[in-house]
Amino acid sequence: MKKKEPISTGAEWTFDLINRYDEEIGRIAEGFRLDTYPNQIEVITSEQMMDAYSSVGMPLNYNHWSFGKQFVETEQNYKRGRMGLAYEIVINSNPCIAYLMEENTMTMQALVIAHACYGHNSFFKGNYLFRTWTDASAIIDYLLFAKNYIAKCEERYGVSEVEELLDSCHSLMNYGVNRYQRPPPLTAEEEKARQAEREEYVQRHINQLWNTIPQKQAEQLPKEQRFPKEPEENLLYFIEKNAPLLEPWQREIVRIVRKVAQYFYPQKQTQVMNEGWACFWHYNLLHQLYDEGLVTDGFMMEFLHSHSSVIYQPPFDSPYFSGINPYTLGYNMMHDLRRICESPTDEDRQWFPDIAGSPWLDTLHDAMCNYKDESFILQFLSPKLIRELKLFTILDDAASPTLKVSSIHDESGYRQIREDLAAQYNLGNREPNIQVYSVNVRGDRSLTLRHFVHNGQPLGESSDEVMRHLHRLWGFDIHLDSVMPDGTLYNSFHCPPRQQELIEAV
Amino acid sequence: MSYIIDRRLNARKKSTVNRQRFLRRYRKHIKEAVEDAVNQRSITDIDKGGQVTIPRRDISEPIFHHGNGGVRKKVFPGNKEFVVGDEFRRPEGGGGGGGSGSGKASNQGEGEDDFTFQINQDEFLDFMFEGLELPYLVKKQLRDATEYETRRAGYTNAGSPDKIHIIRSLRAANARRIALSGKERRRVRELKKEIETLEARLPDDDASAQIATLRLEIEELEKRIHRLPWIDDYDLKYNNTIRVPVPSSKAVMFCVMDVSGSMTQSIKDIAKRFYILLYLFLKRNYKQIEVVFIRHHTHAKEVDEQEFFYSRETGGTIVSSALNLTADVIAQRYPKGDWNIYVAQASDGDNWDGDSDVCGKILQSRILPKVQYYAYVEITTGPHQNLWLEYQNLQQGWPHSFAMHQIEEPTDIYPVFRKLFERKTEGAA
C-alpha cells in the first residue's frame, strides 16, 4: 500500500487540522465498532478550564461557595506551577462535550480527541451503569433548570438561607444516591411540569404523616408500627419526601442535589474502567493512524511520551506515590484482556477458559458494557498483570501493633489480591454504610439512623458536624447508632448532644 | 459527525460569583489577613492585592467517612522484597505513604498545610475600608485611580443638540443640495442654451411658442430644485469629545507624628490607617506622590517608614520642632508652584506647655500659606490639652485648608476626610 501524506507536520494546531484528525480518528474508531454520541469539541483557554474544574467539570452549575473555594485553589496551584491542568475534560452528555485547551500542541489535540471523543464517549454510551443511571441528552437542560431554580430561590429567600441548605445537602451528597434501586430517567421538561404538582402532593402527604389529631382507626392498630417500614439508604431522598418542616422550595433543592449526586455516581464506580478504556483506545487509534502513514514519527514520539507518563505507576515507596493510578490499572487490564484473547498462555486458558482465544473486540466490548470497577477487576485481573505490577496486600488491624503483608504476587496470593483490590473499588466499603432506621412518629419526631460497622471501622471525626447538618434538614433530634455485625451497639451520636448527666439523674 | 466550536472568546470570569461567595463566607479570616497586611505593609504599596491564609480545618466540608481503627486491607504496587507474613511497624503519621489508613486519610494528611490564596486589589481595599464606614461613592473614588479629561476630537454624525457644529452642518446641507439637484440644473442649463439659440430666430412664431414651453419646463425644474429640503437630519454635524486619562500633577504628603512615650502601638496603628486613607486619596488625584515621614519627641527627625511606625522613643514632646522641620523641608525641596502639599499630623494631644503658641505661629506663617490641606488628628479619649485649643484658633483663620478632629476609634477617621472630599468632588463636577 502506498504511504499517504501525513495530515500535519508541525506542532501548531488549526481548526482545519482538528477537523481532519477528527475525521480520520472517527473513521478508524468506527472500524473498531466504537459507538459514540455526536461530538461537540470546544476549544477553551486555561482560565476557562479552571472554571470548568471548579464546577465539577460541568459547563454550568448552580452557585455555591464550595465551587469558589475549588476555583481559588486551582487557580493558586496553577499559577504557582504546582500543577498542570488536565489536557481535556469530557462531559457525559448528548452531544458529548469535550474541552480542548488552546495551549495543547497538535499532537496533544489529536490524543485528546482519540481519548475523550471516542474513548470516554463510547464508554458513556455503552456502559450499563451510565445507561441506567444517567440520561445524557437531558443533563445540560436539567442543570440549567437547577441553576435557574436555585437563583430564583436566592432572590426570594436570601442567599444565606439557600447557602445553608446547600451546605447541609452537600454534606450528605454521598448518601443521596440509590445504590440498588434503578431510577427513572430525568428530563428537564418533565421536571418542570411535575414540579408544582409534586410540591403540593408532597406537602399534603407530609401533613398527613405528622397529623397529630387522634384518629380512631389508628388507635386500633398495633402500637409498634415502624416508619419507614424498610430502612432507607438514600438519606436525601428520605429527607426530601418526609422531613416535617421543609418548605416546598427546600425540598426541590434537596432533590436537585440528589439528582446531581445520582448523575455522578456511575463515574465514581467506573473510574478505572473508564480511563482504561479511553487510554486503550487512544493508544490503538493513534497507532492505526501511524500505520496508515497519516502521522509523522515526531508525532508518535511526542504522543508516546505523554502516554507513558499518563500510565506511569510510581511504586509504593516512591515520594510520588498516591495510591494506585487508575490509568495504569485500567489501561493495563484492557491491554492484557486483548492479549488473553489473541495469544493466550496455558495459565490464561486455566484462569479464563471462556475468553482465552475468543475474538478480542467482542470480549472488550462486552467487558466495557456490562461491568463496573469492582466486578471488572474481580473478573479480569490476570495473574500475569498482578506479577507485572508486583501487587501485594497490607493488612492493617488497629488491634495489632504492626502491619502485616497478607498476600503477594505468587501462586497462593493471586486470588486474594484480586479480591482485595476489587473490594477497594467497592463504594459500599469505602463509605460508611448509614441508613435511616426509624422515625419516632408519635413522639418527639426524632430520626434514628443506623451505621452498620464494617470491619470494625468507626465513623470519622467530622460526623458530629454532619449530624448538625442533618438536624438542620430534619428539624428535630437526630440519633445515629453504630451497630456491630452481631447487633451490639458500638457507640452513638446525638444532635443536639445528649446531656449524659441529665439522663443518669432521671 | 463532530462539531468544533471555538469557545475562547466566550465570557470570562465565570467563577466570579462563586469566588465572591467564598470570600463572603470567610470574611472573618480574610479581614484578619488584611489587617495584618495593613499593619505590616508600607503605606505606598497598601493598595496591592494580598495573600490570605485560612486554616485547612476551617474550610473543610464535612462528610461521613471512616475514622481510624478497625481492620482494613490495602493493595499496593511495586513490591520489592516482601513475602507473606512480613510484619513491620506502622509508619508515623500519614506521611510516608507506607500503609496506614485509606487513600483518603493520607490525602488529608498531605493537605494539612493551610489554604492560601490571593485576593486582588479591589477585594483588598474593600476589606480594608470595612469598619472605616466610608460611603460607597468615596470607596469608588479611591479605587479609580485615573482621572479623565474631556477633549475635542473632530466631528461626528450623531450627538446631542447642544453640540451641533453650525458651519459644518450648513456646509454639509449645501453639498447635499448641490449633489441632489445636479441632474435638474444640468437640464436647466441645456434648456437655457436652447432658448438662446431660439431667441436668435425671433420673431418667429414657432420659436416663441417653443420658448414659452421651454420656459415653463425651466420653471418646473427650478421648483423641483427648490423643493429639496434646505437642511436635513443627516446634514447635522456635532462636535465630538472624548475622555482621555490625564496624569495630574505632583503631590507631597507629610506624615508628622508624635512618637513620645505616651503614643502606644495601638494609637500608632490608628494613625497609620489615617495616613493610608490620605495616601489613597491623594493617589487618586495626583500622578506622582512623595511621602515624607517626620517624627518627633523633643527633636524632630526625617525618617523612613519602618522607623516612623515601629521604633520606640521616650521623652517629652515639643511639637514645634516637627513643624519647623516640615517648614524647612517644604522650603528646600517642594516649591509651592510645583507641588501640591498635604500635611497630616497625628498626636495624642500632649505638648510641652510653652510650645503650643509657637506651633500656632509657625503654622500661621510658614506652613499654612503653602499647603493645600493640613489635617490634624488627635487620637485620645481624654480631655483636650493646650495644643488642641491653640489649633482651634487657627481653624477659624483657615477654614478651607485646615481640619482637625479627635479620633477615638477607627470609625472616626472618615469624618476628617469628609471636608476634603467635598471640596474635591465639587471641583470634579
Interface residues (C-beta under 8 A of the other chain):
Chain A: F15 I18 N19 D22 G26 P38 N39 Q40 I41 E42 V43 I44 T45 E47 Q48 M50 D51 S54 S55 N63 H64 W65 S66 F67 G68 K69 F71 V72 E73 E75 Q76 K79 P95 Y99 E102 C117 V159 E163 D167 H170 S171 L172 M173 N174 Y175 Q313 P314 P315 F316 D317 S318 F321 S322 G323 I324 T328 L389 K390 L391 F392 T393 I394 L395 D396 D397 A398 A399 P401 T402 L403 K404 V405 S406 S407 I408 H409 D410 S412 G413 I417 D420 L421 A423 Q424 R430 E431 P432 I434 H451 V453 H454 N455 G456 Q457 P458 L459 G460 E461 S462 S463 E465 V466 H469
Chain B: M1 S2 Y3 I4 I5 D6 R7 R8 N10 R12 K14 S15 V17 N18 R19 Q20 R21 F22 L23 R24 R25 I59 S60 E61 P62 I63 F64 H65 H66 G67 N68 G69 G70 V71 R72 K73 K74 V75 F76 P77 G78 N79 K80 F82 V83 V84 G85 D86 E87 F88 R89 R90 G96 G97 G98 G99 S100 G101 S102 G103 K104 S106 N107 F115 T116 F117 Q118
